[in-house]
Amino acid sequence: MVRAADADIEHAPMESTTMTRRFPQEITDGYLKVSASNVSDACDRLSINGAVTGILPIYPCAKIVGHAATLKMAKPKDGVKESVIPATFTLIETAGAGAVLIIDSQDNPTVNCLGGITGAAIRHNGLVGCVADGIMRDVDEYKGYGLPVYGTGITQQSIRGRSVVAGVDVPVKLGAVTCNPDDLVFADDNGVVVVPREQAAEVLRIALVIKATEDRVIAAIRSGVRAVEAMDGANYENLNKPQNS
């Protein structure tokens, strides 16, 4: 039976399974060899709007890559204070190993969107981390778990009574970038990039080429070649130029 509190939550159609959601290991391993900057440049080559601004590591943490399990938060309506617990933890338990919990709290940006108990559940259920367009608390606990978390800032207050779940596994926003369920999400010290699932392999291919090119330029500079000459020789100025232009 659907409870009244669940009736206003938007859910995606029940189509995908955790077996099909996780990216192949070779894709995951490949992305872990590059940086968000490389991935962003590759997205530029394919005219993909994937580079997210303003979401950074909450503490120095590991690089992450995985399929998106999305959660949309909002302000309570008309003073009704619904619990965020049922929908949030059901998503975490069904997202599948290798997922990244994505939280869109743009509608309620001054309220905490992630806490330590949720972080423990993320880690226990095999998700690789959390990326949130929102603030979070309990950073000491994430450090203790070794849980990578990316967000817009830190707070101390509880989410309880201050936010509600408006959507589960639905398209959400990270900054100005749309993140769909199962898109590839990549995050490191440079920030966050969202890659449409169907283009993940091609973006990775280009990102690896870009990284290799930049590595050659740096090696040339270290060997004594002038930076401008090394960059010109690698056609560096056009590395992220859209393919159709």
C-alpha positions in Angstrom: 0.0 0.0 0.0 1.3 3.5 -0.9 1.4 5.8 2.1 0.1 9.4 1.7 3.6 10.7 2.4 4.9 8.8 -0.7 2.2 9.9 -3.1 4.0 13.2 -4.0 7.4 11.6 -4.7 8.2 11.2 -8.4 9.6 7.8 -9.2 11.2 6.6 -12.4 9.6 3.7 -14.2 10.7 0.3 -12.8 12.7 -0.8 -15.9 16.4 -1.0 -15.1 18.0 -3.5 -12.8 21.1 -3.3 -10.7 22.7 -6.0 -12.9 22.5 -3.7 -16.0 23.1 -0.3 -14.3 26.8 -0.8 -13.3 29.3 0.2 -15.9 31.7 -2.5 -17.3 34.9 -2.7 -15.2 37.0 -1.6 -18.2 35.0 1.7 -18.3 35.4 2.3 -14.6 39.1 1.4 -14.6 39.7 3.7 -17.6 38.1 6.7 -16.1 40.2 6.2 -12.9 43.3 6.8 -15.1 42.2 10.3 -16.1 41.1 13.5 -14.4 37.9 15.6 -14.4 39.7 18.1 -16.6 40.5 15.4 -19.2 36.9 14.3 -19.1 35.6 17.8 -19.4 37.8 18.4 -22.4 36.5 15.2 -24.0 32.9 16.4 -23.4 33.8 19.7 -25.1 35.0 17.7 -28.1 31.6 16.0 -28.3 29.6 19.2 -27.5 28.3 17.6 -24.2 27.4 20.0 -21.4 28.8 17.9 -18.6 31.2 20.1 -16.5 29.6 21.0 -13.2 30.7 24.2 -11.4 30.7 24.8 -7.7 30.6 21.2 -6.4 34.0 20.1 -4.9 35.4 17.5 -2.4 34.1 18.2 1.1 37.4 16.9 2.4 40.5 15.5 0.6 39.0 12.2 -0.7 39.3 9.6 -3.4 38.3 10.0 -7.1 35.0 8.3 -7.9 33.2 7.1 -11.0 29.9 5.2 -11.3 26.3 5.2 -12.4 24.0 7.9 -11.0 21.3 7.0 -8.5 19.4 10.3 -8.2 17.5 12.0 -5.4 15.6 15.3 -5.6 15.1 17.3 -2.4 12.7 20.1 -1.9 11.2 22.4 0.8 8.3 21.0 2.8 4.9 22.1 1.4 2.4 24.0 3.5 4.3 23.1 6.7 3.9 19.3 6.1 7.1 17.7 7.4 7.5 14.3 5.7 10.4 12.1 6.6 13.1 11.8 4.0 14.2 8.4 5.4 12.0 5.9 3.6 12.7 7.1 0.0 16.4 7.9 0.6 17.3 4.6 2.1 15.3 2.5 -0.3 17.2 4.2 -3.2 20.5 3.5 -1.5 19.6 -0.2 -1.0 18.5 -0.7 -4.6 21.0 1.5 -6.5 23.4 -1.3 -6.9 27.1 -1.6 -6.1 29.2 0.9 -8.0 26.6 3.6 -7.9 27.1 7.3 -7.0 24.3 8.8 -4.9 23.4 12.1 -6.6 21.4 14.6 -4.5 19.8 17.7 -6.1 19.1 20.1 -3.2 18.9 23.3 -5.3 15.4 24.0 -4.1 16.6 24.0 -0.5 20.2 25.0 -0.7 20.7 26.1 3.0 19.5 22.8 4.5 21.7 19.8 5.0 21.2 17.0 2.4 23.5 14.3 3.7 24.4 13.0 7.2 26.5 10.4 8.8 24.0 7.6 9.0 23.2 8.0 5.3 26.9 7.9 4.6 27.2 4.6 6.6 24.4 3.1 4.5 26.0 4.3 1.3 29.3 2.6 2.2 27.5 -0.6 3.5 25.5 -1.0 0.3 28.5 -0.8 -2.0 28.0 2.7 -3.5 31.2 4.5 -4.2 30.3 7.9 -2.9 28.0 10.9 -3.0 27.8 14.0 -5.2 25.4 16.7 -4.0 24.3 20.1 -5.2 23.8 21.0 -1.5 25.4 21.2 1.8 26.1 18.3 4.2 27.3 17.5 7.7 29.1 14.8 9.7 32.3 15.2 7.7 34.3 13.5 10.5 32.2 10.4 10.0 32.8 10.3 6.2 36.5 10.5 6.9 36.2 7.6 9.2 34.4 5.5 6.7 36.7 6.6 3.9 33.6 7.7 2.0 34.2 10.2 -0.8 31.7 13.1 -0.7 31.4 16.1 -3.0 29.1 19.0 -2.3 28.7 22.8 -2.1 29.6 23.3 1.6 29.3 22.1 5.2 26.6 22.7 7.8 25.8 21.3 11.3 21.9 21.2 11.2 19.8 18.2 10.7 17.7 17.6 7.6 14.9 16.3 9.7 11.8 18.5 9.3 13.5 20.8 6.9 13.4 19.0 3.6 11.4 16.4 1.7 12.1 14.0 -1.1 10.5 15.2 -4.3 11.9 12.6 -6.7 13.8 9.3 -6.8 15.7 8.1 -9.9 14.5 11.0 -11.9 16.5 13.7 -13.9 18.1 16.1 -11.5 20.4 19.1 -11.7 24.0 19.5 -10.6 24.7 23.2 -11.1 23.5 23.9 -14.6 24.0 20.3 -15.7 21.3 17.7 -16.0 22.1 14.3 -14.6 19.8 11.4 -15.6 19.6 8.1 -13.7 22.4 5.8 -14.8 24.5 8.6 -16.4 28.2 8.3 -15.6 29.3 10.6 -12.9 33.0 11.3 -12.4 34.5 13.4 -9.5 38.0 14.2 -8.3 39.9 17.2 -6.9 39.0 19.2 -10.0 35.3 18.8 -9.5 32.4 16.9 -11.1 31.6 15.9 -14.7 28.4 14.1 -15.9 28.6 12.0 -19.0 25.5 10.7 -20.8 25.5 6.9 -20.3 25.4 6.2 -24.1 28.5 8.3 -24.7 30.6 7.1 -21.7 32.8 4.9 -23.8 33.5 7.5 -26.5 34.2 10.2 -23.9 36.7 7.9 -22.2 38.4 7.2 -25.4 39.0 10.9 -26.1 39.9 11.6 -22.5 42.7 9.0 -22.6 44.0 10.6 -25.8 43.9 14.1 -24.2 45.8 12.8 -21.1 48.4 11.1 -23.2 48.9 14.3 -25.3 49.2 16.5 -22.2 51.7 14.0 -20.7 53.8 14.3 -23.8 53.7 18.1 -23.7 54.8 18.1 -20.0 57.6 15.6 -20.7 58.8 17.8 -23.6 58.9 20.9 -21.4 60.8 19.0 -18.7 63.3 18.0 -21.3 64.0 21.6 -22.2 61.6 22.3 -25.1 59.9 25.7 -24.8 56.4 25.4 -23.6 54.9 27.2 -26.6 56.7 25.0 -29.0 55.7 21.8 -27.1 52.1 22.9 -27.1 52.1 23.9 -30.8 53.7 20.6 -31.7 50.8 18.8 -30.0 48.1 21.0 -31.5 47.2 21.7 -27.8 45.0 24.7 -28.6 42.5 22.5 -30.4 42.4 19.5 -28.0 38.9 20.4 -26.8 37.6 21.9 -30.0 34.3 20.4 -31.0 34.6 17.7 -33.6 32.0 19.3 -35.8 33.6 22.7 -36.0 
